[in-house]
Amino acid sequence: MRTLFVLSNLFFAIARVLQVFIYFELVCVILSAILSWITPYHYYPFRQFVDAVSSIILRPLRKIIPPIGVVDITPMVAILILTFLDIFVVRTLIDLAGVLH
């Protein structure tokens, strides 16, 4: 019985950490998209940090999805993927933790 309790807590903890990462990544992707319109501020440390964090998901997507003219739709696709991961993976882990508890 204790094994299930420990597994339940493990799944819940993994779900919450993953959820925090997803939310942080979402904010960085949105900020990166907004800051990309402001070109003179490209060399500020905050922008470089936001771009580096958002590139975790944007770089692989840019290899798959070409820009449509001058419009880069990868931030929108990244937001959809991160939202899907939050709804499906995180909530599934939380529900699984609840069932095991």
C-alpha positions as CSV (number, residue, x, y, z in Angstrom):
1,M,0.0,0.0,0.0
2,R,2.9,2.4,0.8
3,T,4.3,1.8,-2.7
4,L,1.2,3.2,-4.3
5,F,1.3,6.2,-2.1
6,V,4.9,6.9,-3.0
7,L,4.1,6.4,-6.7
8,S,1.1,8.7,-6.4
9,N,3.3,11.5,-4.9
10,L,6.0,10.9,-7.6
11,F,3.5,11.3,-10.4
12,F,2.0,14.3,-8.8
13,A,5.4,15.9,-8.3
14,I,6.4,15.2,-11.9
15,A,3.2,16.7,-13.2
16,R,3.6,19.9,-11.2
17,V,7.2,20.4,-12.2
18,L,6.3,19.7,-15.8
19,Q,3.4,22.2,-15.5
20,V,5.7,24.9,-14.2
21,F,8.2,24.3,-17.0
22,I,5.3,24.4,-19.6
23,Y,4.0,27.7,-18.2
24,F,7.4,29.2,-18.1
25,E,8.1,28.1,-21.7
26,L,4.7,29.5,-22.8
27,V,5.5,32.9,-21.3
28,C,9.0,33.0,-22.9
29,V,7.6,32.0,-26.3
30,I,5.0,34.8,-26.1
31,L,7.5,37.3,-24.9
32,S,10.0,36.3,-27.6
33,A,7.3,36.7,-30.3
34,I,6.4,40.2,-29.0
35,L,10.0,41.3,-28.5
36,S,10.8,40.1,-32.1
37,W,8.8,43.1,-33.4
38,I,11.1,45.4,-31.4
39,T,14.4,45.0,-33.3
40,P,16.6,47.7,-31.7
41,Y,16.6,45.8,-28.3
42,H,18.0,42.5,-29.6
43,Y,21.2,42.7,-27.6
44,Y,19.7,43.2,-24.1
45,P,20.4,40.4,-21.7
46,F,16.6,40.0,-20.9
47,R,15.8,39.5,-24.6
48,Q,18.7,37.1,-25.0
49,F,17.5,35.1,-22.1
50,V,13.9,34.9,-23.3
51,D,15.1,34.0,-26.8
52,A,17.4,31.3,-25.4
53,V,14.6,29.7,-23.3
54,S,12.0,29.9,-26.1
55,S,14.4,28.4,-28.6
56,I,14.1,25.1,-26.7
57,I,10.8,24.5,-28.5
58,L,11.1,27.0,-31.4
59,R,14.3,25.7,-32.9
60,P,13.1,22.2,-33.7
61,L,9.8,23.5,-35.0
62,R,11.6,25.9,-37.3
63,K,13.4,23.0,-38.9
64,I,10.0,21.4,-39.7
65,I,7.7,24.4,-40.4
66,P,8.9,26.9,-43.0
67,P,7.9,30.5,-42.7
68,I,4.9,31.6,-44.7
69,G,6.3,34.6,-46.5
70,V,7.6,36.9,-43.8
71,V,5.3,35.4,-41.2
72,D,6.8,32.9,-38.7
73,I,4.0,30.7,-37.4
74,T,6.2,28.6,-35.1
75,P,5.4,30.5,-32.0
76,M,1.7,29.7,-32.5
77,V,2.4,26.1,-33.1
78,A,4.6,26.0,-30.0
79,I,1.8,27.5,-27.9
80,L,-0.6,24.9,-29.2
81,I,1.9,22.0,-28.5
82,L,2.6,23.4,-25.0
83,T,-1.1,23.7,-24.3
84,F,-1.7,20.2,-25.5
85,L,1.1,18.9,-23.2
86,D,-0.4,20.8,-20.3
87,I,-3.9,19.5,-20.9
88,F,-3.1,15.9,-21.8
89,V,0.2,14.9,-20.1
90,V,0.1,17.0,-16.9
91,R,-3.6,16.3,-16.2
92,T,-3.2,12.6,-17.0
93,L,-0.3,12.4,-14.5
94,I,-2.4,14.3,-11.9
95,D,-5.4,12.0,-12.5
96,L,-3.2,8.9,-12.2
97,A,-1.8,10.2,-9.0
98,G,-5.3,10.7,-7.7
99,V,-6.3,7.1,-8.6
100,L,-3.2,5.6,-6.9
101,H,-3.7,7.7,-3.8
